[in-house]
Amino acid sequence: MFSTGQLIFGILFFIAFVIVVAFQYRKDLKIHKKYYKGTIWVLLAFIGFISMIAAIKYVFI
């Protein structure tokens, strides 16, 4: 399906992409902590809402 060269390129590209994304995240960590403070509560509320919808579905089926 893929040639050996394509597989090697894909693997190396993925590794390089993950390294660059991790480096940029570490670089912007201070900014993220400043501007996105309290977003964990939004995530927990969203997960709770989805869980509540799933629970209602299983109760009434």
N, C-alpha and C positions, 0 to 999 in steps of 0.2 A: 504494500500500500504506500509506504513512504520509503524513500531511499535512505541509505545510511547517512549521507550528508545532510539530508533534511532533518532526520532525527537528532543528529548532533547539534545542528543549528538551533532547533527547537528547544533542546535541553539547555544549551548555553544561553539562549535568549531568555528563557524562563529564570534561570539562576541570576543573570545580570539584572533583570527586571525586579526581582525580589530584593536584591541588594540595594538597588537605587531607591525603591520605595521605602525600605526600612531606613536608609540613610536620611531621606527627606523627612520621614516621620520623626526621627530623632532630632533633626535640625529644627523642626517646627513644634516640638513638644511644649516649649514654654508658651508659645502663642495659643496652642490648643487648650492648655490649662487655664489661660486667662479668659478666652472668649467662649469656651464651651463648658464652663463650670456649671454643674447641676444637670447635665444632660442625661446622667445615669437614671434620674427619676423619670424622665420622659420615656426612656427605654423600658424601665420597669412597669410604668403605666401601660405602655403599648403591649407588653407581654401579658400583663394581667388582663387587659381587655380582650386579647385574642383567646386567652385561656377561658375567660368567662363565656365568650361566644361558643367555644368548643363544648364547655360544660352544659350550656343550655341546649345545644344541639343533641347531646347524648341523653339528657334528661327527658326531652320531649319526643324522642324517636322510639 
